Amino acid sequence: MLSNIIFAVPMGLCFWYAIRHIVDATGLLWSSKLIGFGVSNMVFAILTYALLKESILVPKTMVCLVLSVAIITIQVMWK
C-alpha cells in the first residue's frame, strides 16, 4: 500500500505531462491513445523477455511489434 501511495502521484503527473505534450505536438487527443498503445506493447514485450524469459522471436509477437512501430510512426510522422 505504501508503494502505491509513493509512486501514484509521480506517475500520474508523468502521464498527464506526456499526454499534454503529445496533444500539443499533434493537435489531437486520439494520437496520444494510439502512441501509448504502441509504446505499451513494446514495453510489455521487452519486460516479458527480460523478466519471464519469454521469447520475442515468436512470429505472432514479431508481427505485433512491427504493427506497434507502424502505429507510432504513423502518429508521429503524418502531418
C-alpha positions as CSV (number, residue, x, y, z in Angstrom):
1,M,0.0,0.0,0.0
2,L,2.8,2.4,0.8
3,S,4.5,1.8,-2.6
4,N,1.2,2.7,-4.3
5,I,1.0,5.9,-2.4
6,I,4.6,6.8,-3.1
7,F,4.5,6.1,-6.8
8,A,1.0,7.0,-7.8
9,V,1.4,10.8,-7.7
10,P,4.7,11.0,-9.7
11,M,3.4,8.5,-12.3
12,G,0.1,10.4,-12.6
13,L,2.0,13.6,-13.2
14,C,4.3,12.0,-15.8
15,F,1.2,10.6,-17.6
16,W,-0.5,13.9,-17.6
17,Y,2.5,15.8,-18.9
18,A,3.1,13.1,-21.6
19,I,-0.5,13.4,-22.8
20,R,-0.3,17.2,-22.8
21,H,2.9,17.2,-24.8
22,I,1.6,14.7,-27.4
23,V,-1.6,16.8,-27.8
24,D,0.4,20.0,-28.2
25,A,2.6,18.4,-30.8
26,T,-0.1,16.6,-32.8
27,G,-3.2,18.7,-32.1
28,L,-5.2,15.5,-31.4
29,L,-6.0,13.6,-28.2
30,W,-6.6,10.5,-30.3
31,S,-2.9,10.4,-31.2
32,S,-1.9,10.1,-27.5
33,K,-4.0,7.0,-27.1
34,L,-2.5,5.3,-30.2
35,I,1.1,6.2,-29.3
36,G,0.5,5.0,-25.7
37,F,-0.9,1.7,-27.1
38,G,2.1,1.2,-29.3
39,V,4.7,2.0,-26.6
40,S,2.9,-0.2,-24.1
41,N,3.1,-3.2,-26.5
42,M,6.8,-2.7,-27.0
43,V,7.5,-2.3,-23.2
44,F,5.4,-5.3,-22.4
45,A,7.3,-7.5,-24.9
46,I,10.7,-6.3,-23.6
47,L,9.7,-6.8,-19.9
48,T,8.3,-10.3,-20.6
49,Y,11.5,-11.2,-22.3
50,A,13.7,-9.7,-19.5
51,L,11.7,-10.9,-16.5
52,L,10.0,-14.1,-17.6
53,K,12.4,-15.2,-20.3
54,E,9.6,-15.5,-22.9
55,S,10.9,-15.2,-26.5
56,I,10.2,-12.2,-28.6
57,L,11.1,-14.1,-31.7
58,V,7.7,-15.8,-32.0
59,P,6.1,-14.8,-35.3
60,K,2.9,-13.5,-33.7
61,T,4.8,-11.4,-31.3
62,M,7.1,-10.0,-34.0
63,V,4.1,-9.1,-36.2
64,C,2.5,-7.3,-33.2
65,L,5.7,-5.4,-32.5
66,V,6.0,-4.4,-36.2
67,L,2.4,-3.2,-36.1
68,S,3.1,-1.2,-32.9
69,V,6.1,0.5,-34.6
70,A,3.9,1.3,-37.6
71,I,1.2,2.8,-35.4
72,I,3.7,5.0,-33.6
73,T,5.4,6.0,-36.9
74,I,2.1,7.0,-38.5
75,Q,1.0,9.1,-35.5
76,V,4.4,10.9,-35.3
77,M,5.2,11.4,-39.0
78,W,1.7,12.0,-40.5
79,K,1.0,15.7,-40.6
